[in-house]
């Protein structure tokens, strides 16, 4: 971060994105979960398009791995926490309907900025 701050004083440190997770002194407690063809068919992924720690492309890749068993709700917003921390009515209503009533969108959902 110090080098990025010198190279780019306006945004360098902010975009260096050094997070505490990068310096964990131990191995993960569990192995990564493999995504297979078996499993639930009601997976709803909710992702901001401009979330630096978890880029939108990651949500797209999960969606591709899950195939027709999942839907991706893409919110035109930045920040982390598209559902609980967000205030976008489209994303909020889609996710709430899924959690409360079990409603699954028929296709991926793209929510405009609020």
Backbone bond lengths (Angstrom), bond angles and torsions (degrees), N, CA, C in turn:
res aa  C-N    CA-C-N  psi(-1)  N-CA   C-N-CA  omega(-1)  CA-C   N-CA-C  phi
1 X - - - 1.432 - - 1.521 110.88 -
2 X 1.304 117.15 -37.24 1.466 120.04 -179.93 1.530 110.52 -61.46
3 X 1.336 117.04 -41.98 1.460 120.31 178.14 1.525 111.19 -65.42
4 X 1.326 117.07 -42.29 1.464 120.22 179.14 1.526 110.92 -65.53
5 X 1.321 117.51 -34.72 1.463 121.25 178.75 1.531 110.19 -64.11
6 X 1.335 116.84 -38.74 1.464 120.75 178.85 1.519 111.38 -71.62
7 X 1.326 116.73 -42.60 1.473 120.88 -178.68 1.518 112.28 -68.35
8 X 1.315 116.55 -35.48 1.457 121.00 -176.08 1.526 108.87 -139.44
9 X 1.359 117.40 82.24 1.458 120.77 -173.10 1.531 114.46 -61.27
10 X 1.311 117.71 -26.99 1.457 119.16 -177.38 1.525 111.80 -74.41
11 X 1.337 118.28 -46.80 1.460 121.34 -175.68 1.526 114.11 -125.68
12 X 1.311 118.90 -2.44 1.459 122.12 -171.56 1.505 115.59 -50.12
13 X 1.324 117.55 -54.34 1.456 120.10 -176.19 1.525 111.04 -68.22
14 X 1.313 116.76 -34.79 1.468 119.96 -178.00 1.520 111.72 -67.69
15 X 1.303 117.43 -39.59 1.460 119.41 -176.41 1.518 113.04 -90.58
16 X 1.327 118.14 -4.36 1.462 119.87 176.58 1.523 109.58 -65.45
17 X 1.328 116.07 -28.61 1.458 123.04 172.90 1.523 112.55 54.71
18 X 1.311 117.03 45.16 1.455 120.05 174.22 1.516 107.75 -80.75
19 X 1.311 117.13 121.26 1.462 121.38 -177.43 1.523 110.02 -119.34
20 X 1.324 117.57 154.58 1.464 120.64 179.80 1.531 112.72 -57.11
21 X 1.312 118.14 -29.49 1.469 120.78 -178.80 1.527 111.62 -59.04
22 X 1.321 116.79 -29.69 1.464 120.11 -178.16 1.519 112.09 -68.25
23 X 1.320 117.11 -16.88 1.462 120.36 -174.81 1.528 113.38 -114.97
24 X 1.312 116.80 21.06 1.469 118.85 177.94 1.522 108.92 -63.54
25 X 1.344 116.48 132.25 1.463 119.74 -175.44 1.527 114.41 -85.01
26 X 1.305 117.98 11.23 1.462 119.56 -176.19 1.518 111.42 -139.39
27 X 1.302 114.75 163.95 1.462 121.03 177.27 1.537 109.06 -77.10
28 X 1.315 118.37 156.55 1.470 119.85 176.12 1.531 110.80 -58.44
29 X 1.326 116.04 148.22 1.462 121.38 -179.75 1.521 111.58 -68.73
30 X 1.320 117.19 -27.22 1.461 121.79 -178.04 1.518 109.56 -131.87
31 X 1.306 115.00 153.86 1.465 120.07 174.98 1.529 109.36 -70.74
32 X 1.324 117.96 153.35 1.459 119.53 175.85 1.531 110.63 -58.02
33 X 1.301 115.62 145.84 1.465 120.91 179.54 1.516 108.63 -79.38
34 X 1.321 116.83 128.81 1.462 120.88 176.91 1.524 108.93 -81.06
35 X 1.303 115.62 137.62 1.458 120.48 175.76 1.522 107.21 -93.70
36 X 1.321 115.48 119.46 1.460 121.07 -178.65 1.524 109.27 -120.93
37 X 1.312 116.31 -177.49 1.461 120.75 177.92 1.520 112.31 -76.02
38 X 1.329 117.04 -14.74 1.459 121.19 178.39 1.519 109.41 -89.19
39 X 1.313 116.00 151.33 1.460 119.49 175.76 1.508 112.09 130.54
40 X 1.318 115.43 -175.99 1.465 119.91 -175.80 1.518 112.69 -64.98
41 X 1.317 114.71 155.25 1.472 120.92 179.45 1.518 110.29 -116.67
42 X 1.312 116.33 32.11 1.469 120.05 -179.02 1.531 110.95 -137.44
43 X 1.312 116.02 47.85 1.460 121.77 -175.40 1.528 109.67 -93.60
44 X 1.321 116.17 119.62 1.460 121.26 178.27 1.521 108.27 -112.03
45 X 1.320 116.01 119.82 1.466 122.86 178.37 1.520 107.84 -103.61
46 X 1.309 117.20 129.36 1.466 121.85 179.95 1.522 107.28 -119.99
47 X 1.326 116.62 122.94 1.463 120.69 -169.51 1.523 111.19 -142.25
48 X 1.344 116.78 131.97 1.462 120.63 170.63 1.528 108.78 -75.85
49 X 1.304 116.95 146.18 1.464 120.61 -179.87 1.535 112.79 -73.24
50 X 1.323 117.21 -24.93 1.465 120.44 -177.39 1.532 111.30 -124.96
51 X 1.316 116.00 54.68 1.459 122.75 177.37 1.522 107.46 -99.81
52 X 1.324 117.63 109.34 1.460 121.38 -173.64 1.535 112.53 -63.65
53 X 1.356 120.07 -49.35 1.468 118.27 -177.91 1.528 114.14 -66.27
54 X 1.319 117.07 -30.64 1.470 120.22 178.79 1.528 108.43 -129.82
55 X 1.317 117.68 84.52 1.461 121.84 -174.84 1.530 113.38 -57.72
56 X 1.312 114.85 150.46 1.461 121.82 -179.33 1.524 111.81 -56.11
57 X 1.290 116.75 -34.15 1.465 120.03 179.89 1.535 111.14 -58.12
58 X 1.317 117.18 -33.55 1.462 120.54 177.10 1.517 111.23 -62.61
59 X 1.336 117.08 -41.63 1.463 121.03 176.08 1.515 111.59 -63.17
60 X 1.327 115.78 -40.44 1.469 119.84 177.45 1.523 111.45 -63.64
61 X 1.325 115.75 -39.24 1.468 119.39 -179.57 1.534 111.13 -67.86
62 X 1.334 116.76 -40.29 1.469 119.12 174.87 1.520 110.15 -60.83
63 X 1.310 116.05 -44.36 1.468 121.02 -179.83 1.528 110.08 -58.32
64 X 1.312 116.70 -44.14 1.467 120.79 179.11 1.528 110.89 -62.89
65 X 1.328 117.52 -41.47 1.468 121.67 -179.23 1.529 111.57 -64.99
66 X 1.326 116.76 -40.53 1.465 120.67 -178.74 1.522 112.78 -77.65
67 X 1.314 117.26 -18.68 1.463 120.48 178.67 1.516 112.17 62.83
68 X 1.329 116.56 -137.71 1.460 121.19 -174.82 1.532 112.54 -74.81
69 X 1.325 117.29 -2.46 1.466 120.21 179.07 1.525 112.03 -80.35
70 X 1.336 117.56 -7.02 1.462 120.56 -174.48 1.521 111.17 -135.11
71 X 1.324 113.53 163.19 1.459 121.78 171.56 1.522 107.00 -133.20
72 X 1.322 115.33 148.63 1.462 121.97 178.78 1.519 109.28 -112.74
73 X 1.325 115.93 125.58 1.459 122.73 173.29 1.520 106.16 -101.82
74 X 1.326 116.93 113.19 1.463 122.70 -178.62 1.514 109.31 -105.31
75 X 1.325 115.39 119.36 1.456 120.55 -179.08 1.519 109.59 -102.63
76 X 1.321 117.46 131.02 1.462 122.20 179.16 1.525 108.70 -77.64
77 X 1.344 114.49 78.03 1.460 120.28 -177.91 1.516 109.39 -154.92
78 X 1.304 115.33 166.71 1.454 121.70 173.58 1.512 109.22 -105.66
79 X 1.307 115.77 -179.83 1.450 119.63 177.20 1.514 112.75 89.97
80 X 1.314 113.84 174.73 1.453 121.77 -174.96 1.522 108.30 -114.42
81 X 1.287 117.49 132.56 1.459 120.95 179.92 1.514 111.14 101.85
82 X 1.311 117.27 65.73 1.465 121.59 -174.60 1.520 113.01 -65.19
83 X 1.315 117.78 -30.36 1.472 118.94 -177.12 1.522 111.56 -96.75
84 X 1.294 117.95 -67.82 1.457 120.76 -173.91 1.527 112.04 -64.63
85 X 1.321 116.83 -40.15 1.462 120.16 -177.15 1.527 112.89 -93.14
86 X 1.317 118.18 -7.29 1.453 121.63 -176.42 1.517 112.67 -91.81
87 X 1.325 115.40 167.09 1.467 120.03 178.72 1.530 111.33 -130.10
88 X 1.319 116.46 22.02 1.454 121.04 -179.79 1.527 108.74 -81.00
89 X 1.331 117.74 117.11 1.467 122.03 -175.12 1.526 111.85 -59.61
90 X 1.313 117.63 -39.34 1.464 121.46 -179.07 1.533 110.52 -61.83
91 X 1.331 117.12 -51.89 1.471 121.14 -179.76 1.524 110.51 -66.66
92 X 1.322 116.87 -43.73 1.461 121.95 -178.63 1.535 110.76 -60.30
93 X 1.323 116.72 -49.67 1.466 120.22 -177.53 1.522 112.05 -66.74
94 X 1.318 116.89 -38.76 1.469 120.18 179.12 1.522 110.32 -64.24
95 X 1.332 116.98 -47.33 1.468 120.69 -178.94 1.527 111.47 -68.09
96 X 1.329 117.44 -41.01 1.466 120.52 179.82 1.522 111.12 -64.50
97 X 1.317 117.67 -43.11 1.466 120.86 177.58 1.523 110.97 -60.50
98 X 1.313 116.22 -37.19 1.469 120.57 178.41 1.530 110.50 -67.34
99 X 1.316 116.83 -46.51 1.464 120.48 -177.16 1.528 113.05 -71.41
100 X 1.323 117.11 -38.91 1.470 120.68 -175.17 1.520 112.09 -85.36
101 X 1.334 116.92 -45.89 1.463 121.02 -173.13 1.527 114.17 -108.12
102 X 1.336 116.86 -4.84 1.457 120.22 -178.76 1.519 113.43 75.29
103 X 1.334 117.18 14.81 1.464 120.84 -179.61 1.523 110.50 -73.47
104 X 1.320 114.94 129.39 1.465 121.41 178.79 1.521 108.00 -112.90
105 X 1.328 118.63 126.70 1.470 119.00 177.03 1.530 110.45 -58.44
106 X 1.320 116.47 148.69 1.464 120.18 179.99 1.524 112.11 -73.65
107 X 1.339 116.51 -19.54 1.473 121.23 177.29 1.528 107.82 -151.50
108 X 1.311 116.10 173.82 1.472 120.80 177.73 1.519 109.60 -59.12
109 X 1.332 116.01 150.84 1.461 121.94 -176.46 1.522 108.69 -117.60
110 X 1.328 116.12 132.56 1.461 121.90 175.45 1.523 107.90 -113.95
111 X 1.327 117.20 115.61 1.458 122.84 -177.33 1.521 110.06 -100.24
112 X 1.323 115.97 130.66 1.459 121.13 177.06 1.525 110.31 -70.78
113 X 1.308 116.11 161.85 1.460 121.20 177.10 1.522 109.76 -62.09
114 X 1.307 115.05 144.44 1.487 117.70 179.83 1.504 110.87 -103.12
